[in-house]
Amino acid sequence: MQLTRRDLFATSSIALASLSRAFGQTPPVPQTSFDPLRRNVGIFTGRGGTIGMLVAQDGIVVVDTQFADTAAIALGNLKQMTARTIDVLINTHHHGDHTSGNIVFRSAAAKHVAHRNVPALQKAQAAAAKTEAQQAYADTTFDTTWSATVGTETVNLKYYGPGHTSGDSVTTFQNANVVHMGDLMFHQRHPRVDRGAGASIRNWIVTLESVTKEHPADTIYIAGHAKENLPVTVTRDDLLKFRDYFSGLLAFVQKGISSGRPAAEIVKAGTVPGFAGYEGNSEGTIQAAYDELTAKG
Ligand SMILES: [Zn+2]
């Protein structure tokens, strides 16, 4: 089945309302859309990290789940298209804007996969937020790589070491030549660097470069987040620009450290030279770079 925008928009409001009631919510209001990319792989955007989907007659894969309300819309759309069970549900990492809809998708999926560090990180996050009752955790985990044949598609997961957290998977739809980066890719936005969850800017730089080397020049990359009005689908050049952003960030912060400036002063300077157009608050990112560069051991 070819996935079209029309199919996924053709969801009845009755179905949505009943799905939402099942999860104790008021009927959904968020703005959502579905955009096909290539060979039955598309993206669902609503609130939170971009959801990637493979929807074919012989296989369904869902990558990330946003929040319960938008997840209910995405699942409602999917159920309008096909009665098939989701073959594989994937979490790119544990953050709430990528996993809070797990509870909506879980019963519709045969298998739920994430890197082996994700369930523990998600549990700690849920305990801190007192949202334990609203969680669903991956039942299949992997260390470095994981692969599955889903219909005529091959889905590969790979862990490149710490980056945005210490549990980020890169998901490759091999035949479609589409890669979901999770939050390893922010399109022109200052990224969250979750040092408490084992993040590493230095290895994030290596990861971005490795990913581009391991995929063809015309791969479509899905970013977790993008600057307002910019697409969440990007190219190899965008990944390498993001690598350069991090290199510039580390150089800028290291210069401040070397000249004896305190963290607060470096953070206040506010912009990474050459990347002033990036959206969001750079303070957290600069602080994380400072902490990483001055960490002992
Ligand atoms: Zn994240």
Boltz pocket constraint, residues with backbone or C-beta under 6 A from the ligand:
constraints:
  - pocket:
      binder: B
      contacts: [[A, 93], [A, 95], [A, 164], [A, 183], [A, 192]]
      max_distance: 6.0
